[in-house]
Amino acid sequence: MSRKKAAAQRRRQKLEVELAEQTPPVTTQAEEAQAPAHQRTLILQALLSAALLALAAPPMDLWPLALVALVPLLLGLRNATPMQALAPAWLCGFAINLIGFRWGYTLLDRFGHLPAWARVLALLLLAAYQASVFSLWAGLGTFLTRSARVPWLVSLPLAVAVAESVLPFLFPWNLAVTVWRAWPLLQVAEFGGAPAVSALVVLINLTLLEAGLALRHGRPFPRPVRVACGVVLAVVTAGLLRAMHVAAAREAAPKVRVGIVQPNSGTVTAEDRKHRGEQYLATLRQATHELARGGAELVVWPESAFPYLFDRQLTREYAPGHPWELRPGFSGTLLFGALSHTFGGALVHNSAVLASPDGRITGLSDKRRLFPFGEYVPFADRFPAWAQRVRARLPDSPDIEPGTEPRLLVSGSLRIAPLVCYEDILPSAVYPLVRQGPNLLVTLANHAWFGDGDAPYQALALATLRSVETRRDLVRAASTGVSSVGDALGRVQGHTSLTLEPGAPEVLAGEVALVELFAFGPFLAPAFPFLCALALVVLALLGRGARSSAS
């Protein structure tokens, strides 16, 4: 045998060993006979992973657990066929969705006044549906590993990015939410959005699992594990370097003192507005005056805080002495939420309104992503009788007309991207605004519907990713909490508490930077899942080709 052939054979043998180390073994007939016991173990591992993920996610926020939370499930998937992987992965997703969305039970009561059995059924169906993303992730990853010999240190991180982007969610969430407080891990979101952070979390879990197995058997770390460690280190380091650049840009940018009024007035019905509107407005004025004494230059009121219908044709705010005067004694910029209409018209919008220091109304932006049943009845045009019955059960939720286009609100040096309600957790609602060149993100929200659930904390975590993706500071004003001020690195500088009962308003003051830095997120992040899918297809084709050649 020639030297070249011997060297080629040694390289081939080395490659086969490395592939074997990173590819789960094929199940034998003896192992198939033990399938029931194996499935029971998989179930326990899936439930353990779900429990750890729940502890890592808001409101517990024990984020270091997220780096090992998937290890029990992945340990079971390591020896599972694609079909065997579907059920335990789905069970893990079902459990975490059931835990995470338990606030939906109260929400359905407040929104639809549904009986208890209907609320339980709806919650179970929602959890079952959204758990399918875990099945898709595990099934696709294990299939590519076993059938196409794609290393599972590659297939599973890429597959989770694809799976999280395929299925539409009513309240979108992702694995990235479990590490939202670990801001160094979030920096990759600028290039791939939340799916990139989720992929990083999966890769860390896989790397720790494989490293632990190697230590357990007294072996040195396999080459794929060493490479994976290098990839994690490189991604985090690159993110920190970018964060340093962003921090320097924030330091050089103009600063604005911002104040948030959290009225803690709960859900204000039309009847409440009619009889107690002046009281609500007086509360907002008093809190605004308090923030003005503290030096606030921009004050933000939450969604629908203005207690009357706002006339969309107004060019100036109400004159001093008018019963609806907005902010006596405050000479800064005011951004407030209001239900708006054209005087004499029937259409109502959920709007963000900007009033400049000289009293002019310089901008008005309408909510574009409406909440089903809360702001409109789905399929009302096709089933008008059904929609009428549903609307009769929701007298406190008027039909809202959606906005037609994204619109910045501008006053002086402020170029605000306004986000109403849950638009800040929807990248597709944020990116078109950011492409217009704002220097600040501001959310106006009403979280009173969620009661004492975890949703306000989850919304804060999900919205924080938008700061990193767009490299803009984010101000969030909520009616009952949680309001917050965060920076372009994904660090929350301050937040309020979650108040459930009507009472004294809470105010939050902070400083934001009007960052003009170019952000990659609005342009690259939407393409990231497609690039992951393309990479998986290419690797699968190469893997099958190599397998055929070896045969």
Beta strands, then each sheet from edge to edge (+ up, - down):
strand 1: 255-262
strand 2: 298-300
strand 3: 310-311
strand 4: 333-341
strand 5: 349-355
strand 6: 361-366
strand 7: 409-411
strand 8: 414-420
strand 9: 440-445
strand 10: 474-478
strand 11: 484-486
strand 12: 492-495
strand 13: 506-513
sheet 1: 3+ 4+ 2+ 1+ 13-
sheet 2: 3+ 4+ 5- 6+
sheet 3: 7+ 8- 9- 10- 11+ 12-
end
